[in-house]
Amino acid sequence: MHHVDQFFRKSCYSNIRILLLACGIWPFQALSKRYALYIWFTLLFGSGISFEMLCMIKVWPDFFEVFDCLSMLFFAIASTIKLIYTVYKLPKIKMLLMDIQEHWCSPKSNQEAKILRSYVLFARRFGYVYSTIILGHAVLFAFTPLMTRFSYNKEDTSNKTQDAQTESAHHINYMLDLQMQYIPLLIQGGLCEFFYTLILTSFNILYLTCVQHCCGLFEALKYHLENAFKLENNDDDIMTMQNKYYLNIAYSVRRHTEAIQFATAIESLYRLPFFMQMTVNVSLLSIVGFQVITNTENINRLMPYGTYLSGLLLNTFFENWQGQNIIDCNEKVYDSAYKIKWYKMPIMSQKLLIMIMMRSRKPLTITAGKVLVLSYVTYNMAMRTGFSYLMLLRSMQ
């Protein structure tokens, strides 16, 4: 499989290779290096989850402080489970990457290759932007306790006394209070937050890359259907034209089958983690949104919660946006097939074209546990549900 690794090293997919290498989930990485990373993540994530659970136990009688700790505990557990799931699914990831390499090496026209490359470049550029924003959120959230500590050191004694009296009734976040007091806990917490986010970012960038590659396959097929049948040539006899029609339709059926199989493989890989993530995200939207509302006058507390909430909203939209792209690209294939002058084709070619049209009419989706279809509609539903629970928490305050 060395040639596959070389393909990704020297192509536009090098960014996803670097991210997956850093997380130990690159299928073509040496086993010794992967195991070393797994041991490191086990120690780091285990200590982080243990600390967060101890914080929750410490404030257990206080309902709202438990909610404060739950947001980070959910994030830590979700990241750890996603890493374990990804390691378990490495063979599927390997097959997806090998399919991408095979698609690129298969014969195609220059225009089809250009279309496919444009989608890959978009995924690469957007991946850089997405990674920078999400990891920037993680760094900002991780170092908020340090900035808060410096802010507290600048306050006078009277303000400290007043804040202590105020926070004695409601500490806002016990975990952040501890991190402000002990630098080792701050460093450990910062590392955990960064690597939690790195795991989720790598998993989502792989999702972005695969979805955009799949959309490129559909767009290249759409171009072929719209342009490859302009065979009006007086030099060709009827039999020659019929053969050209048939060969072009057969080529389109094969490409369509490849794109559908690739999309199905993506859905199979991401179905379970997206179901867990969409379920957790709705809860976190209400919890973190409640924290933002209750701390609007305290900038030191508002900053971490606002950062967390914006990252959560962006991540939820990102996953549903890519699912919507798959739906749209599949539907466009039907429109392109319908516009062909099928009535001028021989019967055998028409039958093959009908196969493409019938399959394109069937929705092709990325689902969350085969329950929720990732799309703009699902994103809107998640936002409304999270807001409803937020109002419920607000009324209980």
Backbone torsions as a table, in degrees:
resi	resn	phi	psi	omega
1	MET	NA	10.1	-177.1
2	HIS	-63.2	-34.0	-178.8
3	HIS	-66.7	-30.0	177.3
4	VAL	-68.7	-43.8	178.3
5	ASP	-61.6	-40.2	178.3
6	GLN	-64.8	-36.8	178.0
7	PHE	-60.4	-46.4	-178.9
8	PHE	-73.2	-28.3	178.8
9	ARG	-67.4	-36.6	-172.6
10	LYS	-104.3	4.3	-176.8
11	SER	-108.6	-172.6	178.5
12	CYS	-71.9	-2.8	-179.5
13	TYR	-94.5	12.1	-175.4
14	SER	-63.7	-28.5	-179.4
15	ASN	-65.3	-41.1	179.6
16	ILE	-69.0	-32.7	177.4
17	ARG	-63.3	-43.1	-179.0
18	ILE	-65.4	-43.3	179.9
19	LEU	-63.1	-45.5	-178.7
20	LEU	-69.3	-32.2	174.8
21	LEU	-63.0	-41.7	-179.0
22	ALA	-65.5	-26.2	-178.7
23	CYS	-97.9	-3.2	-179.1
24	GLY	74.6	22.4	-178.5
25	ILE	-121.5	25.2	171.9
26	TRP	-87.4	117.2	-171.4
27	PRO	-61.0	-22.7	-175.8
28	PHE	-99.9	13.0	178.5
29	GLN	-80.4	151.2	178.6
30	ALA	-61.9	141.0	-176.8
31	LEU	-60.7	-39.5	-178.2
32	SER	-60.7	-41.5	179.1
33	LYS	-69.1	-39.4	178.4
34	ARG	-63.3	-45.9	-179.1
35	TYR	-63.9	-36.9	177.5
36	ALA	-62.8	-41.7	177.5
37	LEU	-66.9	-37.3	179.3
38	TYR	-64.1	-39.9	177.7
39	ILE	-63.6	-43.0	178.9
40	TRP	-61.7	-46.6	179.8
41	PHE	-65.6	-36.7	178.8
42	THR	-61.8	-46.0	179.7
43	LEU	-66.5	-45.4	-176.9
44	LEU	-67.8	-50.2	-177.6
45	PHE	-68.3	-36.0	177.8
46	GLY	-62.3	-43.8	179.0
47	SER	-67.2	-38.1	-179.6
48	GLY	-65.9	-45.2	179.2
49	ILE	-66.1	-38.2	178.8
50	SER	-62.1	-43.7	179.5
51	PHE	-63.4	-42.5	-179.1
52	GLU	-67.8	-36.1	177.2
53	MET	-69.1	-37.8	176.3
54	LEU	-63.2	-38.9	176.9
55	CYS	-62.7	-41.7	-179.9
56	MET	-66.8	-39.1	177.8
57	ILE	-64.5	-38.3	-179.1
58	LYS	-60.9	-36.9	-176.4
59	VAL	-105.6	17.4	-171.9
60	TRP	-51.4	-40.6	-178.8
61	PRO	-64.1	-25.1	-176.8
62	ASP	-89.7	112.3	-175.4
63	PHE	-59.0	-46.1	-174.8
64	PHE	-74.4	-32.2	176.3
65	GLU	-71.3	-33.2	173.9
66	VAL	-60.9	-40.1	177.0
67	PHE	-62.0	-37.9	178.0
68	ASP	-60.5	-43.2	-179.7
69	CYS	-74.2	-30.3	-176.9
70	LEU	-62.8	-33.9	-177.1
71	SER	-59.8	-46.4	179.7
72	MET	-75.9	-31.9	178.4
73	LEU	-65.5	-42.2	176.5
74	PHE	-60.4	-43.4	-179.2
75	PHE	-62.5	-43.1	-179.3
76	ALA	-66.0	-45.3	-178.6
77	ILE	-67.0	-41.5	179.6
78	ALA	-62.7	-40.8	179.1
79	SER	-66.0	-41.9	-179.7
80	THR	-65.6	-44.4	178.9
81	ILE	-63.7	-38.6	-179.8
82	LYS	-65.8	-37.7	177.2
83	LEU	-64.7	-45.0	179.0
84	ILE	-62.1	-43.5	179.6
85	TYR	-62.8	-41.2	-179.5
86	THR	-64.9	-41.0	177.5
87	VAL	-62.8	-40.3	178.9
88	TYR	-65.1	-33.1	-176.9
89	LYS	-96.6	17.1	-180.0
90	LEU	-55.1	-39.4	177.3
91	PRO	-58.8	-37.8	178.0
92	LYS	-68.7	-40.0	177.2
93	ILE	-62.5	-40.2	178.4
94	LYS	-60.7	-42.2	179.5
95	MET	-66.0	-39.3	177.7
96	LEU	-61.4	-45.8	-179.5
97	LEU	-64.9	-38.5	177.9
98	MET	-67.5	-35.0	176.4
99	ASP	-64.5	-40.2	178.0
100	ILE	-60.5	-45.7	179.0
101	GLN	-63.3	-38.8	179.5
102	GLU	-66.9	-39.5	178.7
103	HIS	-61.8	-39.6	-179.0
104	TRP	-69.8	-33.6	-176.7
105	CYS	-83.7	-13.6	-179.1
106	SER	-74.6	152.9	-178.8
107	PRO	-63.4	138.4	178.4
108	LYS	-160.0	162.3	178.3
109	SER	-74.1	162.6	-179.6
110	ASN	-62.7	-37.3	-179.5
111	GLN	-69.2	-38.2	176.9
112	GLU	-63.8	-42.2	177.3
113	ALA	-63.5	-37.5	178.7
114	LYS	-65.3	-41.9	178.2
115	ILE	-63.3	-46.9	180.0
116	LEU	-61.2	-40.0	179.8
117	ARG	-66.5	-37.0	179.6
118	SER	-62.2	-37.6	178.3
119	TYR	-70.2	-37.4	178.6
120	VAL	-65.9	-41.7	179.5
121	LEU	-66.0	-36.8	175.7
122	PHE	-62.3	-44.4	179.0
123	ALA	-62.0	-38.3	-179.6
124	ARG	-66.0	-49.2	-178.7
125	ARG	-65.1	-46.3	179.9
126	PHE	-65.9	-33.1	177.0
127	GLY	-61.6	-38.9	177.2
128	TYR	-63.7	-45.2	-179.4
129	VAL	-64.2	-47.1	-178.7
130	TYR	-61.9	-45.3	-179.6
131	SER	-62.3	-42.6	-179.6
132	THR	-63.0	-43.7	-178.5
133	ILE	-67.0	-48.8	-176.1
134	ILE	-68.1	-45.3	178.4
135	LEU	-67.8	-31.7	174.2
136	GLY	-63.7	-39.1	174.5
137	HIS	-59.9	-41.7	-178.6
138	ALA	-64.3	-43.4	179.1
139	VAL	-64.5	-43.7	179.4
140	LEU	-62.1	-43.2	179.8
141	PHE	-66.3	-38.8	-176.3
142	ALA	-67.3	-34.9	-175.7
143	PHE	-98.0	4.1	176.1
144	THR	-59.7	-42.2	177.8
145	PRO	-58.9	-34.8	179.4
146	LEU	-67.7	-42.9	177.8
147	MET	-65.7	-36.5	178.2
148	THR	-65.7	-38.7	179.8
149	ARG	-64.5	-43.9	177.3
150	PHE	-62.9	-36.4	178.9
151	SER	-65.3	-40.3	178.8
152	TYR	-67.3	-34.5	180.0
153	ASN	-66.5	-23.9	-179.1
154	LYS	-85.0	-13.8	-177.9
155	GLU	-75.3	153.0	177.7
156	ASP	-80.7	172.8	-174.2
157	THR	-64.5	-38.7	-179.3
158	SER	-64.0	-41.3	178.5
159	ASN	-66.1	-36.5	177.9
160	LYS	-63.2	-42.2	179.9
161	THR	-64.1	-42.1	-179.7
162	GLN	-65.4	-41.8	178.9
163	ASP	-65.6	-37.6	-179.8
164	ALA	-64.7	-39.7	178.9
165	GLN	-66.7	-37.4	-179.6
166	THR	-69.1	-43.5	-175.9
167	GLU	-78.9	-13.8	177.7
168	SER	-65.3	-28.2	178.5
169	ALA	-82.3	-31.0	-178.1
170	HIS	-154.1	104.8	-171.7
171	HIS	-73.8	-6.8	-179.4
172	ILE	71.0	-60.7	178.1
173	ASN	-152.6	106.4	-176.5
174	TYR	-63.0	-34.2	-178.0
175	MET	-65.3	-45.5	179.0
176	LEU	-66.2	-35.1	177.1
177	ASP	-60.8	-42.9	178.1
178	LEU	-66.0	-40.9	-178.5
179	GLN	-66.0	-31.6	177.7
180	MET	-68.2	-26.4	-175.8
181	GLN	-89.6	-28.1	-174.1
182	TYR	-127.8	112.5	-178.2
183	ILE	-60.4	-42.0	177.7
184	PRO	-56.8	-38.1	177.2
185	LEU	-67.5	-34.2	178.2
186	LEU	-64.5	-43.9	-180.0
187	ILE	-65.5	-45.4	180.0
188	GLN	-62.5	-43.5	179.0
189	GLY	-65.1	-39.4	178.5
190	GLY	-64.2	-42.6	177.5
191	LEU	-62.5	-43.4	179.5
192	CYS	-60.5	-47.7	-178.3
193	GLU	-61.3	-41.6	-178.4
194	PHE	-64.8	-45.5	-176.7
195	PHE	-75.7	-30.1	171.6
196	TYR	-57.5	-47.8	-177.2
197	THR	-68.8	-35.6	179.0
198	LEU	-62.7	-41.1	178.4
199	ILE	-62.4	-48.4	-179.2
200	LEU	-64.8	-39.6	179.9
201	THR	-64.4	-44.4	179.9
202	SER	-61.9	-42.9	179.7
203	PHE	-63.1	-39.6	-179.1
204	ASN	-75.9	-33.0	176.8
205	ILE	-67.8	-37.3	173.7
206	LEU	-61.4	-41.2	176.7
207	TYR	-61.2	-46.2	178.3
208	LEU	-60.0	-45.4	-177.8
209	THR	-62.8	-44.9	-179.1
210	CYS	-67.4	-41.4	-179.5
211	VAL	-66.0	-43.1	179.9
212	GLN	-67.3	-35.5	175.1
213	HIS	-63.7	-41.7	178.5
214	CYS	-64.3	-42.2	177.2
215	CYS	-62.9	-35.7	176.0
216	GLY	-63.5	-38.2	177.0
217	LEU	-63.0	-43.5	179.0
218	PHE	-66.1	-40.5	-179.3
219	GLU	-67.7	-38.0	176.5
220	ALA	-65.0	-38.9	176.4
221	LEU	-64.2	-42.0	178.5
222	LYS	-60.2	-43.6	177.6
223	TYR	-62.0	-42.7	-179.0
224	HIS	-63.8	-41.0	179.7
225	LEU	-65.3	-36.0	-175.8
226	GLU	-80.2	-24.4	-171.1
227	ASN	-121.5	-21.1	-173.4
228	ALA	-79.3	-4.7	-176.6
229	PHE	-109.9	16.1	175.2
230	LYS	-86.5	76.8	-170.9
231	LEU	-110.8	27.4	179.9
232	GLU	-69.8	100.2	-176.9
233	ASN	-141.2	118.9	-176.3
234	ASN	-68.5	-19.3	-178.4
235	ASP	-78.7	-15.1	-177.8
236	ASP	-94.6	135.3	174.5
237	ASP	-80.5	175.5	-175.2
238	ILE	-62.4	-42.0	-178.4
239	MET	-64.2	-40.2	179.0
240	THR	-64.0	-43.4	179.1
241	MET	-64.8	-40.6	178.4
242	GLN	-62.9	-39.9	177.4
243	ASN	-64.3	-39.3	178.4
244	LYS	-65.0	-42.9	177.5
245	TYR	-59.0	-47.4	-176.8
246	TYR	-63.5	-44.1	-179.0
247	LEU	-65.1	-38.7	178.8
248	ASN	-68.0	-40.4	178.1
249	ILE	-66.9	-41.7	178.4
250	ALA	-62.4	-39.8	176.0
251	TYR	-62.4	-41.4	-180.0
252	SER	-65.6	-40.3	178.2
253	VAL	-61.4	-42.0	-179.8
254	ARG	-65.0	-43.7	178.6
255	ARG	-65.6	-38.1	178.8
256	HIS	-65.1	-40.9	178.5
257	THR	-63.4	-41.8	178.6
258	GLU	-61.5	-43.8	-179.1
259	ALA	-65.2	-41.4	179.4
260	ILE	-65.7	-43.3	178.6
261	GLN	-63.0	-37.9	178.7
262	PHE	-67.2	-43.2	177.9
263	ALA	-63.8	-38.2	177.6
264	THR	-64.5	-38.2	177.8
265	ALA	-65.9	-38.4	176.4
266	ILE	-62.4	-46.6	-179.2
267	GLU	-62.0	-39.3	179.6
268	SER	-64.7	-37.2	-178.8
269	LEU	-73.4	-40.1	-171.4
270	TYR	-99.0	-3.7	-175.7
271	ARG	-57.3	-52.1	-175.9
272	LEU	-70.5	-50.0	179.7
273	PRO	-63.2	-33.5	178.5
274	PHE	-69.8	-33.0	176.5
275	PHE	-64.4	-45.7	178.1
276	MET	-63.4	-42.3	-176.0
277	GLN	-69.6	-41.1	179.1
278	MET	-65.3	-36.7	178.3
279	THR	-65.8	-45.4	-179.2
280	VAL	-69.3	-38.0	-177.1
281	ASN	-62.0	-38.0	178.6
282	VAL	-62.1	-42.7	177.9
283	SER	-65.5	-43.6	-178.2
284	LEU	-67.5	-33.7	177.7
285	LEU	-59.8	-41.0	179.2
286	SER	-73.3	-41.3	-178.6
287	ILE	-66.5	-52.2	-178.0
288	VAL	-69.3	-36.9	175.5
289	GLY	-61.2	-37.9	175.9
290	PHE	-63.6	-40.5	178.8
291	GLN	-64.1	-38.3	178.7
292	VAL	-65.1	-45.3	-178.3
293	ILE	-63.5	-40.7	-176.3
294	THR	-79.1	-5.8	-178.7
295	ASN	-126.4	29.1	-178.0
296	THR	-65.0	-24.3	-177.9
297	GLU	-95.2	-2.9	-179.1
298	ASN	-117.6	98.8	-174.4
299	ILE	-63.6	-31.6	-179.5
300	ASN	-67.0	-30.4	176.7
301	ARG	-91.8	-30.0	-177.8
302	LEU	-68.9	-34.3	-175.9
303	MET	-60.3	-52.5	-179.6
304	PRO	-64.3	-39.7	-178.9
305	TYR	-69.4	-39.8	177.1
306	GLY	-64.1	-38.7	176.9
307	THR	-63.6	-45.4	179.5
308	TYR	-60.6	-46.0	-176.7
309	LEU	-65.5	-43.2	-179.4
310	SER	-64.8	-40.1	176.7
311	GLY	-64.3	-37.7	179.6
312	LEU	-66.1	-43.3	178.8
313	LEU	-64.9	-42.4	179.9
314	LEU	-63.7	-43.4	-177.9
315	ASN	-66.0	-41.1	179.2
316	THR	-65.0	-42.5	177.9
317	PHE	-65.1	-41.0	-177.6
318	PHE	-58.3	-46.1	-178.3
319	GLU	-65.6	-41.5	179.8
320	ASN	-73.0	-32.7	177.9
321	TRP	-62.3	-44.4	179.3
322	GLN	-67.1	-36.5	175.2
323	GLY	-62.6	-38.3	177.6
324	GLN	-66.2	-34.3	178.6
325	ASN	-61.2	-41.1	178.4
326	ILE	-62.2	-44.6	179.7
327	ILE	-59.9	-47.9	-176.7
328	ASP	-64.8	-43.7	-177.9
329	CYS	-64.8	-37.2	178.5
330	ASN	-67.1	-38.9	-179.9
331	GLU	-67.9	-33.2	-179.7
332	LYS	-66.2	-29.2	178.7
333	VAL	-62.9	-40.3	178.7
334	TYR	-62.1	-44.1	-179.8
335	ASP	-61.3	-41.3	-179.7
336	SER	-67.1	-40.4	179.1
337	ALA	-65.6	-35.7	-178.0
338	TYR	-68.9	-30.4	-176.3
339	LYS	-80.6	-8.8	179.4
340	ILE	-68.5	149.7	176.0
341	LYS	-77.1	68.3	-175.4
342	TRP	-65.3	-26.3	-177.4
343	TYR	-69.9	-12.1	177.2
344	LYS	-95.6	-1.7	-176.6
345	MET	-90.2	159.2	173.1
346	PRO	-68.4	162.4	-175.6
347	ILE	-57.6	-43.4	-177.9
348	MET	-62.1	-39.8	178.4
349	SER	-67.7	-38.4	178.7
350	GLN	-62.4	-39.3	179.8
351	LYS	-64.7	-39.6	177.6
352	LEU	-67.0	-38.6	179.1
353	LEU	-65.3	-36.9	177.8
354	ILE	-61.9	-35.4	177.6
355	MET	-60.8	-41.9	178.3
356	ILE	-65.2	-43.9	-177.2
357	MET	-66.3	-41.8	-179.6
358	MET	-65.1	-41.4	-179.6
359	ARG	-70.6	-32.4	179.8
360	SER	-70.6	-25.1	178.3
361	ARG	-73.2	-21.3	177.3
362	LYS	-81.7	124.4	-176.7
363	PRO	-58.2	136.1	174.8
364	LEU	-111.6	114.8	-168.8
365	THR	-132.8	160.0	166.5
366	ILE	-104.0	123.2	-175.1
367	THR	-113.6	161.4	172.0
368	ALA	-104.5	96.8	179.6
369	GLY	67.0	24.5	-176.6
370	LYS	59.4	19.8	179.7
371	VAL	-110.9	-49.3	-179.1
372	LEU	-110.7	132.2	174.5
373	VAL	-89.7	121.2	-179.0
374	LEU	-69.4	114.9	-177.2
375	SER	-164.1	178.5	177.4
376	TYR	-62.8	-34.3	179.5
377	VAL	-64.1	-42.6	179.1
378	THR	-66.2	-38.7	177.7
379	TYR	-61.9	-44.5	178.3
380	ASN	-61.8	-40.2	178.9
381	MET	-65.5	-40.6	179.1
382	ALA	-63.6	-42.2	178.9
383	MET	-63.3	-42.6	-179.0
384	ARG	-67.6	-39.5	179.0
385	THR	-66.4	-45.4	178.5
386	GLY	-61.3	-40.0	179.0
387	PHE	-66.0	-35.8	178.9
388	SER	-64.1	-44.9	177.8
389	TYR	-66.2	-33.0	177.1
390	LEU	-62.2	-43.9	177.4
391	MET	-64.3	-33.2	177.0
392	LEU	-65.4	-45.2	177.5
393	LEU	-63.6	-39.3	179.5
394	ARG	-62.0	-38.8	-179.4
395	SER	-71.9	-22.5	179.5
396	MET	-84.4	-12.7	-175.3
397	GLN	-66.0	NA	NA
